[in-house]
Amino acid sequence: MHSLRNLLVIFTVVLIVSGCSSKPGENKIDSTTPSYTNEKLFSVYKDILNLSTEPLYLKIDGNTKLVGTKTTSHSIFKTGSSEFTDKGAAQAYFYFRGVNAKAEKTWLTVVGHTDASGNSNNNLKLSEQRSFEVASFASMAGPNLDTHYQFGDYLPEYSNNTKTGRKKNRRVDFLEFHEKEYLDFYLKKHYVAAYEKEIARRQASAQKSVKPSRENKSNNINDEAPLIKPAKRKVGQYVDFNGSSFQSHQFDTIALLEPKAESFSFFKKAVAADISESCINDTSSIVVDDRVVTSSGYFPFMNKTSWWGEVNNHGILITPVAVENDDTTVVVAPTVHVYENYKKGQKPSYTYIADAIAYEGENSILYRVYPRDSENSLQCIDLLLSKHMSSTNRQAIRGKIIYDSKQGLRVANYMPVFTN
């Protein structure tokens, strides 16, 4: 089995190295190629490309008819990127699927999806890049493959609240139909309609949750206005961090998060492109599984560590900070301890169980923390942590606390250090 897989990879690379097209189908290859059935290809690449397949049916003239197949490749891309985890295997598998489709005169299309990490608009672009990569390999054989589709994080099949679910949602659907009209009908019914329904649901949800800031009485809601603004706080929860107004604060954290270069991709991609400037506007799924997830490796000083800093004489401790270096997953939900008017030996004044999400840049990690109880004054925390920290360099690059006060939403700088 391994020898056949290696042979297919070598053969496909020889065909593809002649050049990469800017559009799927531009560089069609006319040559005599070995023939392998779709079933044989599936058995060879099932595990390495995390493949699953299913027959597709439509009801036609009152009868249920087999019209095609859907083969889904799960987690074949790196997080936030269109770089394949195993490019050679992907090239071989999808190219030979194109070869078979040309011989059978079937119709193909590719549909790209992402998990819910990051901004939804960027996820749409990313899913388009992913579907393009797959379509490019298949179209080199010259089958009926006119276009490819993308739906970003709008059509998840699994929960985005777990690491396993997010990996499975980073997927590509490879559709093959006997007739083009069946393909078009299936796309409209099972993808486009569901996509439009999800857009409507999100718009309705956003309209319910958006409230204007107390400091801005107008009806115009800026893109960077806080998405969620509870009107009431628990008695005694206001802690004065001496921050500036949210609307007037100059956010510079994202500017320091350099995009991660993807050296082996056809494109230069940014893993953390266009992330919201402030944590309070991040619409990503941020719920961390309360079960402690085991990890084979962490980023330096992000291996269940504690971070301490003082802001306006108040102490803030975040622990544990645990970010996996494989796909930048937060594997343990952190707790935030606030020490009002801190004195040595003091017990925390407030303790907040929190969720977190992390984004990887070229040299740093953006770590965002969200207390689960929205009625607390503390709304969220942004930390920018270096991937190259050492025992002599263990302070955050940047940090922001966004909190509610009697004067409205405010932002304070927070520069914690690693403490254990």
JOFENHU-V829058 format. One record per backbone hydrogen bond with DSSP energy under -0.5 kcal/mol. CO is the residue of the C=O (numbers start at 1). NH is the residue of the N-H. E is the energy in kcal/mol with one decimal. If there is no record, write none. Layout:
co=CO nh=NH e=E
co=CO nh=NH e=E
//
This chain:
co=1 nh=5 e=-2.2
co=2 nh=6 e=-2.6
co=3 nh=7 e=-2.2
co=4 nh=8 e=-2.4
co=5 nh=9 e=-2.3
co=6 nh=10 e=-2.6
co=7 nh=11 e=-2.5
co=8 nh=12 e=-2.4
co=9 nh=13 e=-2.5
co=10 nh=14 e=-2.0
co=11 nh=15 e=-1.4
co=12 nh=16 e=-2.2
co=13 nh=17 e=-2.3
co=15 nh=18 e=-0.5
co=16 nh=19 e=-2.0
co=23 nh=26 e=-2.0
co=26 nh=28 e=-0.7
co=28 nh=30 e=-0.6
co=29 nh=31 e=-0.8
co=31 nh=33 e=-0.6
co=34 nh=36 e=-0.5
co=37 nh=41 e=-2.5
co=38 nh=42 e=-2.5
co=39 nh=43 e=-2.0
co=40 nh=44 e=-1.8
co=41 nh=45 e=-2.3
co=42 nh=46 e=-1.6
co=45 nh=49 e=-2.3
co=46 nh=51 e=-2.3
co=47 nh=50 e=-0.6
co=50 nh=74 e=-2.1
co=52 nh=72 e=-2.9
co=54 nh=70 e=-2.6
co=56 nh=67 e=-2.6
co=56 nh=68 e=-1.3
co=58 nh=60 e=-0.7
co=58 nh=65 e=-3.1
co=60 nh=63 e=-2.0
co=63 nh=60 e=-3.6
co=63 nh=65 e=-0.5
co=65 nh=58 e=-2.2
co=65 nh=67 e=-0.6
co=67 nh=178 e=-2.2
co=68 nh=56 e=-2.9
co=69 nh=176 e=-2.3
co=70 nh=54 e=-1.8
co=70 nh=72 e=-0.5
co=71 nh=174 e=-2.9
co=72 nh=52 e=-1.7
co=72 nh=74 e=-0.6
co=73 nh=172 e=-1.6
co=76 nh=85 e=-2.8
co=78 nh=81 e=-1.9
co=82 nh=84 e=-0.5
co=83 nh=78 e=-2.3
co=86 nh=90 e=-1.9
co=87 nh=91 e=-2.7
co=88 nh=92 e=-2.2
co=89 nh=93 e=-2.6
co=90 nh=94 e=-2.2
co=91 nh=95 e=-1.9
co=92 nh=96 e=-2.1
co=93 nh=97 e=-1.6
co=94 nh=98 e=-1.7
co=95 nh=99 e=-1.9
co=96 nh=100 e=-2.1
co=97 nh=101 e=-2.1
co=98 nh=102 e=-2.2
co=99 nh=103 e=-1.9
co=100 nh=104 e=-2.3
co=101 nh=105 e=-1.1
co=101 nh=106 e=-1.8
co=106 nh=144 e=-0.8
co=107 nh=177 e=-2.9
co=109 nh=175 e=-2.4
co=110 nh=149 e=-3.2
co=111 nh=173 e=-2.9
co=112 nh=151 e=-2.2
co=116 nh=285 e=-0.8
co=119 nh=123 e=-2.2
co=120 nh=124 e=-1.8
co=121 nh=125 e=-1.5
co=122 nh=126 e=-2.7
co=123 nh=127 e=-2.6
co=124 nh=128 e=-1.7
co=125 nh=129 e=-2.1
co=126 nh=130 e=-2.2
co=127 nh=131 e=-2.4
co=128 nh=132 e=-2.2
co=129 nh=133 e=-2.1
co=130 nh=134 e=-1.8
co=131 nh=135 e=-2.8
co=132 nh=136 e=-2.6
co=133 nh=137 e=-1.4
co=134 nh=138 e=-2.0
co=135 nh=139 e=-2.8
co=136 nh=140 e=-0.9
co=137 nh=140 e=-0.5
co=138 nh=141 e=-1.5
co=139 nh=142 e=-1.7
co=140 nh=29 e=-4.4
co=143 nh=145 e=-1.5
co=144 nh=108 e=-3.1
co=147 nh=110 e=-0.6
co=149 nh=112 e=-2.4
co=151 nh=154 e=-2.3
co=152 nh=114 e=-2.4
co=159 nh=162 e=-0.7
co=162 nh=166 e=-2.3
co=163 nh=167 e=-2.2
co=164 nh=168 e=-2.0
co=165 nh=169 e=-1.8
co=166 nh=170 e=-1.0
co=167 nh=75 e=-0.8
co=167 nh=170 e=-0.5
co=169 nh=171 e=-2.0
co=170 nh=75 e=-1.6
co=170 nh=76 e=-0.7
co=171 nh=113 e=-2.1
co=172 nh=73 e=-2.5
co=172 nh=174 e=-0.5
co=173 nh=111 e=-2.6
co=173 nh=175 e=-0.7
co=174 nh=71 e=-2.3
co=175 nh=109 e=-1.7
co=176 nh=69 e=-2.4
co=177 nh=107 e=-3.2
co=179 nh=183 e=-1.7
co=180 nh=184 e=-2.7
co=181 nh=185 e=-2.1
co=182 nh=186 e=-2.5
co=183 nh=187 e=-2.5
co=184 nh=188 e=-2.0
co=185 nh=189 e=-2.3
co=186 nh=190 e=-2.9
co=187 nh=191 e=-1.9
co=187 nh=192 e=-2.4
co=188 nh=193 e=-1.9
co=191 nh=195 e=-2.6
co=192 nh=196 e=-2.6
co=193 nh=197 e=-1.9
co=194 nh=198 e=-2.0
co=195 nh=199 e=-2.2
co=196 nh=200 e=-2.1
co=197 nh=201 e=-2.0
co=198 nh=202 e=-2.4
co=199 nh=203 e=-2.4
co=200 nh=204 e=-2.2
co=201 nh=205 e=-2.2
co=202 nh=206 e=-2.6
co=203 nh=207 e=-2.0
co=204 nh=208 e=-1.3
co=205 nh=209 e=-1.7
co=206 nh=210 e=-2.2
co=209 nh=229 e=-0.6
co=213 nh=216 e=-1.2
co=219 nh=221 e=-0.5
co=220 nh=222 e=-0.7
co=222 nh=225 e=-2.1
co=234 nh=237 e=-2.1
co=237 nh=239 e=-0.6
co=239 nh=241 e=-1.0
co=244 nh=411 e=-2.8
co=245 nh=249 e=-1.4
co=249 nh=251 e=-0.8
co=252 nh=256 e=-0.9
co=253 nh=256 e=-0.9
co=253 nh=257 e=-0.5
co=254 nh=257 e=-1.2
co=256 nh=258 e=-1.4
co=258 nh=362 e=-2.8
co=261 nh=263 e=-0.9
co=262 nh=265 e=-1.3
co=267 nh=269 e=-0.8
co=269 nh=271 e=-0.6
co=270 nh=273 e=-1.0
co=272 nh=275 e=-1.0
co=278 nh=281 e=-1.4
co=279 nh=282 e=-1.3
co=280 nh=227 e=-0.6
co=286 nh=356 e=-0.6
co=297 nh=325 e=-1.6
co=299 nh=302 e=-2.2
co=302 nh=304 e=-0.8
co=302 nh=323 e=-2.1
co=305 nh=320 e=-0.6
co=305 nh=321 e=-2.7
co=306 nh=419 e=-2.4
co=306 nh=420 e=-0.6
co=307 nh=318 e=-2.6
co=308 nh=417 e=-2.6
co=309 nh=316 e=-2.8
co=311 nh=314 e=-1.6
co=313 nh=342 e=-1.8
co=314 nh=311 e=-3.1
co=315 nh=339 e=-3.2
co=316 nh=309 e=-1.8
co=317 nh=319 e=-0.5
co=317 nh=337 e=-2.9
co=318 nh=307 e=-2.4
co=319 nh=335 e=-2.5
co=320 nh=322 e=-0.7
co=321 nh=304 e=-1.2
co=321 nh=305 e=-2.0
co=322 nh=331 e=-1.5
co=322 nh=332 e=-0.7
co=323 nh=299 e=-2.0
co=324 nh=328 e=-1.1
co=329 nh=324 e=-2.9
co=329 nh=331 e=-0.8
co=331 nh=293 e=-1.6
co=334 nh=354 e=-2.2
co=335 nh=319 e=-2.3
co=335 nh=337 e=-0.5
co=336 nh=352 e=-3.3
co=337 nh=317 e=-2.6
co=338 nh=340 e=-0.7
co=338 nh=349 e=-2.1
co=338 nh=350 e=-1.9
co=339 nh=315 e=-2.3
co=339 nh=342 e=-0.8
co=343 nh=346 e=-2.1
co=350 nh=338 e=-3.0
co=351 nh=353 e=-0.5
co=352 nh=336 e=-2.9
co=353 nh=372 e=-2.8
co=355 nh=370 e=-3.2
co=357 nh=368 e=-3.0
co=359 nh=361 e=-0.5
co=359 nh=366 e=-2.7
co=363 nh=387 e=-2.6
co=364 nh=361 e=-3.1
co=365 nh=367 e=-0.7
co=365 nh=385 e=-2.9
co=366 nh=359 e=-2.2
co=366 nh=368 e=-0.6
co=367 nh=383 e=-2.3
co=368 nh=357 e=-1.7
co=369 nh=381 e=-2.0
co=370 nh=355 e=-2.5
co=372 nh=374 e=-0.9
co=373 nh=376 e=-1.7
co=375 nh=234 e=-1.4
co=377 nh=379 e=-0.5
co=377 nh=404 e=-2.7
co=380 nh=402 e=-2.7
co=381 nh=369 e=-2.6
co=382 nh=400 e=-2.3
co=383 nh=367 e=-3.5
co=383 nh=385 e=-0.6
co=384 nh=397 e=-2.8
co=384 nh=398 e=-1.1
co=385 nh=365 e=-3.1
co=386 nh=389 e=-0.7
co=390 nh=393 e=-0.8
co=393 nh=390 e=-1.6
co=394 nh=418 e=-2.6
co=398 nh=384 e=-2.7
co=399 nh=414 e=-2.2
co=400 nh=382 e=-2.6
co=400 nh=402 e=-0.5
co=401 nh=403 e=-0.6
co=401 nh=412 e=-2.3
co=402 nh=379 e=-2.2
co=402 nh=380 e=-1.7
co=403 nh=410 e=-3.0
co=405 nh=408 e=-1.6
co=408 nh=405 e=-1.0
co=409 nh=246 e=-2.2
co=410 nh=403 e=-2.3
co=411 nh=244 e=-2.6
co=412 nh=401 e=-3.0
co=416 nh=396 e=-2.6
co=417 nh=308 e=-2.4
//
